[in-house]
Amino acid sequence: MTLIAAVAALVLIGWYVWLPGYRPALGHGEIYGVDVSDHQGRADWREVAGSGVSFVFIKATEGSTYVDSDFASDLAEARSAGLLAGAYHFFTLCSPGATQAANFLKIAPPGSTALPPAVDLELSGNCSARPSPTEVQTQLAVFVNLVESATRRPVITYVGASFERRYPIRDAGTGLLWKRRVLLPPSGRWVIWQVDGFARVNGITGPVDLDVMKRDDLLGLLRQYHGDHNGI
């Protein structure tokens, strides 16, 4: 094995050994969290809460009909364990924004979560349709407006890199952004930072997305929005 290959192997091993336990330093008013779906399986939320995690976003729905099978139980158990819980919707490119909003609001109705609703915009795992940017913007606006009107809370928007390259959508709704950047804080404004997707957290089997929330900033924005903070 050459020296370069040996060094590369050590770096790779170090990455997969070190990264799962990595926790970035928190700034003032920031807290750790995770985001999950049924891909993680059932979690022991009391163990999660005891590992330094303070909040969780749980996948509730996808498209106009899909419901995450673990959402209801995960939400109830996470709340019982004292975690700040939120629900997110995976937005598909194959159905209207109005029916997607109806699906989400049926499963995560107003008042069911402490955190504002979130929408996940990604091409990976989406349907095969690729409508025009104008059509996507229109349907997303319908979804966001309906959810914000029903919940009276701003929608947090997560935009994957490939989605943003094809559909340069920014500031959907009130413009609360959930950004992904491995290890380093993202540039610009954000309320949630997805640190990586390889974290190991007690109570969750396998790797999970690790997040940091600007809790104090989000609380201030909620107060501006409707004087609402709902115990955050």
N, C-alpha and C positions, 0 to 999 in steps of 0.2 A: 504494500500500500504506500503510495507516495505521501509526502508531507502534506500537500494540499488536500488530498483525499482524506487523510487522517484528521486534519483540522476541520474539514467540512463535516465529517462524521461526528466529531465531538460537538460541533455547533448544533447539528441536527438533534443529537441525543439530548443536549442541554436544553434545546428549545422545547422538546416534548416532555422533558422532566420538569423543567423550571416553569414554563408558561402556565400549566394548569393551576399552579398555586399562586400566580402573580396577582397582586392587588395594587393598583396605583394609589399613590398618596391622595387623600381626600382634601379638597379645599374647604373653606368655610361654608357650612350649610349643605355639603354634599353627602350622599349616602350610597351604599352599595345595593345592587339589586340583580335580578336575573329575569330572563324572559324564556317562557317554556310553551310547549305544545304537547300533544299526546305522543310525540316522538320520544320524549323523555320518560314516558311511562309514569306510574304513580310515584309521587314524592312523599317523603316524611317532612311535612312543613314545619314541625316543631324543631326538627334537627336543622333544617335550613335556617330558621330564624335564630337558632343558637350559634350559627357559624359566621355571624357578622353581617348577614344579608337583611336589609330592612324593607325592600319592596320587591314585587314581582308583577310582570305583565304576563297574562295567560291568554293563549289563543282561544278565542270564542268561536269564530266563524270564518268561512271562506266562501266567496262568491254569493250566490243567491239561495243556496240550499244546504251547504255543508255546515255541520256543527261538530266542533271538536268534542270527542267522546268523554274526555276527562275534565272539561271546563267546569261544570257545575261542582263536582266534588273538589277539584283543586281550589276553586274560588272559596268555597265554604271552609275548607281546612286551612288555607293560607290566612284567611281573615281570623279564624279561631286562634291561630298561632301568633297573631299580633302583627302580621306583615301588612304593609300598605299594598293593596291589590288593585290591579287594573286589567282591563280586557282589551284585546286587539283583534282587528279584522284583517284577513289577507284579501286584498283587493284583486279580483281577477279582471282580465281584459275581455271576457266572454259573456258578461251579463250586465244589465243596466245598473247604474248607481242606485236607483231608487229601490230595486228589489234586494240589492246587497245591503242597503241600509236597513230595510225591513227585517232581513234575516238577523243582522247584528243586534238590532234593538229588541227583537223578540227574545234573544238568548241572554243579552246583557242589558236589561232595561235600565232606564234612568234611576239612579240611586242605589244600584246594586254593587258599585265599586267605589272605593275611596279616591282612586286616581282617575284623571280624565280618560276618555276613550282614545285609542290609537289605531292608525291604519298603516298597514305594512304594504309597501309598493316594491315588488321585486319581479324580475323576469324569471329567475330560477324558480321552478316549481309552478309557474303560471301556465295558463292554457296556451294553445298554439296560435291563437289569433293575435294579430298585430295591427290594431286599428290606427288611424291617424292621430298625431299628437293633439289635434283640436278635439277629436272625439273623446280621447282619454281625459283631457282636461275638463271637458263638459261633464262626463259621467262621474269623474272624481268630485267635481264641485257639487253635483247633485247629492252624492253620498255624504260628503262633509257637511253640507248645509242641513240636510235632514237630521243627521246625528247631532250636530251642534244645537239645532232648534229643539230637538226632543230632550236632550240631556242638559241643555243650558250650560254646557261646558265646552271649552275649546278642544279640538281634535289634535292630538300629537301625530306628526307624520314621520314615518321611517321610509327613506328612499334608498334602495340599493343602487350601487354604482352603475350596473348595467342598465337598470331601469332609467336612471337619470340621463345616461348617455343617449338613450333612444327617445325618452320623453322628458325633456328638461323642465320638469315641474318643480317650482319652488313656492314656498309659502302657501301651501294649500290651506284653506280656512284661515285661521288666525296666525299661522306661521310658527307653531311650536315644533321644533325640529328634534328628531332622534337620529343622531349620526353615528356611523361606524368608522372607527379608525383603530387599527391594532396598536396597542401599547401607548401611543401618544394621544393626548387630547386633540380633538378635531379643531380646525380653524373656524372662525366665524362664531355665530351665536348658536347655541343649542341648550336644550333642557335635559336631554339624556344622551349619554355617550356609551355606545356599545364597544367595550374594550377588546373583546375577542370572543370566539365561540368554542374555546377549549377549556374553560374553567372546570375545576373539580370542586363541588360544594357538597358538604355533608348533607345527606338526606335525598340527594338526587343521583340516580345511577347514570354513569357515563358523563361525557362532557356537556356543558351547558353555556349559553351566552351570559357573559358577565357585563353588567351595566353600572354606570354611575349616573345619579340624578342630582341636578342642582335643585335640591328640595326648596330652599329658601326663595330662589328665583321663580320656581313654579308656583309656590304659594302666593307670591306677589302678583304674578300674572293672573292667577285665578281670582284674586281679590279685585283686580282691575276689570276682569271680564264680566263678573256678575256679583261681586262681593262674596264669592263662594270659596271656601277652602275645605269643607267637608272632612275636617279632622286630619288633614295631611300635616 
